[in-house]
Amino acid sequence: MRMALTKLEANMELGQSYAGLYVLNEGLHALKYLCDDDYQVFKKRYSEKLVDDQQNKPTAEVNLQAQKEIENMTRYFCMVLDQWHLHPNSECRSRQLKKAHEYANRVPNAKFILDLEKNQ
């Protein structure tokens, strides 16, 4: 029985205690000692995978960080667009154009700065 429980743990990606409780829930329901409503609640609870929690958090954090970076750079390039005419210095503009090239595929305002370069 221990080997069968270990196989269940691996197949369903459950911890030892959840696998045991899952089996207990299934058995009690099959023997008609557990009503359908309680069975469904426990089945959902004890079917939660161990791996999901650990894998989704870093991805969500990375996505959130990338989204914040895009928002910040959108604001940054918006300010650059507003102040473009105030800085006719070619050195200043070349720095902004270099940064705009880096973000051209991710931030729409960066493309507008590149268009300013073409129009000059």
URVENUR-V962168 format. One record per residue. N is the residue number from 1. PHI is phi in degrees with one decimal (* if undefined). Layout:
# URVENUR-V962168
n=[N:N]
phi=[PHI:PHI]
This chain:
# URVENUR-V962168
n=[1:2:3:4:5:6:7:8:9:10:11:12:13:14:15:16:17:18:19:20:21:22:23:24:25:26:27:28:29:30:31:32:33:34:35:36:37:38:39:40:41:42:43:44:45:46:47:48:49:50:51:52:53:54:55:56:57:58:59:60:61:62:63:64:65:66:67:68:69:70:71:72:73:74:75:76:77:78:79:80:81:82:83:84:85:86:87:88:89:90:91:92:93:94:95:96:97:98:99:100:101:102:103:104:105:106:107:108:109:110:111:112:113:114:115:116:117:118:119:120]
phi=[*:-63.7:-65.2:-64.8:-66.6:-64.8:-63.1:-62.0:-56.2:-68.7:-65.9:-97.7:55.6:-109.0:-77.8:-61.4:-67.9:-66.2:-63.4:-63.6:-69.1:-63.7:-63.6:-61.6:-60.4:-62.1:-65.9:-65.0:-70.8:-64.3:-85.5:69.0:-97.0:-130.3:-69.6:-61.9:-64.0:-64.2:-58.6:-64.3:-62.4:-69.6:-62.8:-64.6:-63.7:-90.5:-99.4:-66.8:-78.9:-70.4:-71.4:-56.5:-61.4:-74.9:-85.6:-76.5:-61.8:-62.3:-64.2:-64.6:-66.1:-65.0:-63.3:-65.3:-65.0:-65.2:-64.2:-63.8:-61.9:-64.3:-62.9:-63.6:-70.1:-63.7:-63.1:-59.9:-68.6:-63.5:-65.5:-61.7:-62.4:-64.0:-104.4:-57.0:-71.5:-80.4:-122.8:-75.9:-59.1:-68.1:-65.8:-63.5:-67.2:-66.1:-63.6:-66.5:-67.3:-62.6:-66.3:-65.0:-62.7:-64.5:-106.1:-57.8:-84.8:-112.4:-122.5:-59.1:-64.3:-65.5:-65.6:-64.7:-66.8:-64.4:-66.5:-61.9:-63.2:-68.6:-78.5:-89.3]
